[in-house]
Amino acid sequence: MAELRTVNPLVAGSSPALGAMIIDPETIELYKESYHLLGKRVRLIYMPNDPSPVQPGTTGTIDYIDDIGTIFVKWDNGRSLGLVPGTDSWEYIND
């Protein structure tokens, strides 16, 4: 089972990267407290804003959720890339 790890990619006093979606702290805590998401399988439907997106239909396993609410996935194709709630689209699967 994956462990809950937190990563803060923002340096104190800096602003988020352009285009980054800011998720309210309550939603982030909800995701982080949702240990049942860790290790869960997902299938990507759509990833519109990544310059090198994972292909739709790719499956993977949720690895961790960072401090800004990104859900990081170890994709079955060997990549590791996060899902952005409210921007990316995915479904939970049982396989």
C-alpha positions as CSV (number, residue, x, y, z in Angstrom):
1,M,0.0,0.0,0.0
2,A,1.3,3.5,-0.8
3,E,2.1,5.8,2.0
4,L,0.8,9.4,2.4
5,R,3.6,11.8,1.7
6,T,3.4,15.5,1.4
7,V,5.4,17.7,-0.9
8,N,5.3,21.5,-1.0
9,P,6.7,22.6,-4.4
10,L,6.2,26.2,-3.5
11,V,9.0,28.2,-1.9
12,A,7.9,30.5,0.9
13,G,7.1,33.9,-0.6
14,S,6.8,32.7,-4.1
15,S,3.6,32.5,-6.2
16,P,2.2,29.5,-7.9
17,A,3.2,28.8,-11.5
18,L,1.0,30.5,-14.1
19,G,-2.0,28.3,-14.9
20,A,-1.8,26.4,-11.6
21,M,-5.1,25.8,-10.1
22,I,-5.4,26.9,-6.4
23,I,-7.5,24.5,-4.4
24,D,-9.0,25.6,-1.1
25,P,-7.3,24.2,2.0
26,E,-10.4,22.3,3.1
27,T,-10.5,20.4,-0.1
28,I,-6.8,19.6,0.2
29,E,-7.3,18.3,3.7
30,L,-10.2,16.2,2.5
31,Y,-8.0,14.5,-0.2
32,K,-5.1,14.1,2.2
33,E,-7.3,12.6,4.9
34,S,-8.8,10.2,2.3
35,Y,-6.3,7.4,2.9
36,H,-8.6,5.1,0.9
37,L,-7.5,6.9,-2.3
38,L,-3.9,5.7,-1.8
39,G,-3.3,2.6,-3.8
40,K,-6.6,3.0,-5.7
41,R,-6.5,2.3,-9.4
42,V,-7.5,5.0,-11.9
43,R,-8.0,5.4,-15.7
44,L,-7.2,8.7,-17.3
45,I,-10.0,10.3,-19.3
46,Y,-8.6,13.7,-20.1
47,M,-5.5,15.8,-19.2
48,P,-5.8,19.1,-21.0
49,N,-3.1,21.3,-19.6
50,D,0.1,19.2,-19.5
51,P,2.5,19.8,-22.4
52,S,3.4,16.1,-22.4
53,P,0.2,14.4,-21.1
54,V,-0.5,10.8,-20.2
55,Q,-2.6,9.3,-23.0
56,P,-6.3,8.9,-22.4
57,G,-7.2,5.4,-21.3
58,T,-3.9,4.9,-19.5
59,T,-4.3,3.2,-16.1
60,G,-2.3,3.7,-12.9
61,T,-2.1,3.6,-9.1
62,I,-2.5,6.6,-6.8
63,D,0.8,7.1,-5.0
64,Y,0.4,10.2,-2.9
65,I,-1.4,13.6,-2.6
66,D,0.7,16.7,-2.2
67,D,0.1,19.9,-0.3
68,I,-1.7,21.7,-3.2
69,G,-4.1,18.8,-3.8
70,T,-2.4,17.2,-6.8
71,I,-3.1,13.4,-6.9
72,F,0.2,11.7,-8.0
73,V,-0.2,8.5,-10.0
74,K,2.3,5.8,-10.9
75,W,1.1,5.1,-14.4
76,D,1.3,1.6,-15.8
77,N,3.3,2.9,-18.8
78,G,6.2,3.8,-16.4
79,R,5.4,7.5,-16.0
80,S,4.7,9.3,-12.8
81,L,2.5,12.4,-13.2
82,G,-0.1,14.1,-11.1
83,L,-3.8,14.6,-11.7
84,V,-5.2,18.1,-11.0
85,P,-8.7,18.0,-9.5
86,G,-11.0,20.3,-11.3
87,T,-8.9,20.3,-14.4
88,D,-8.0,16.7,-15.3
89,S,-10.6,13.9,-15.7
90,W,-10.3,10.3,-14.5
91,E,-12.3,7.4,-13.2
92,Y,-11.6,5.0,-10.4
93,I,-11.4,1.4,-11.6
94,N,-11.3,-2.1,-10.1
95,D,-8.9,-4.3,-12.1
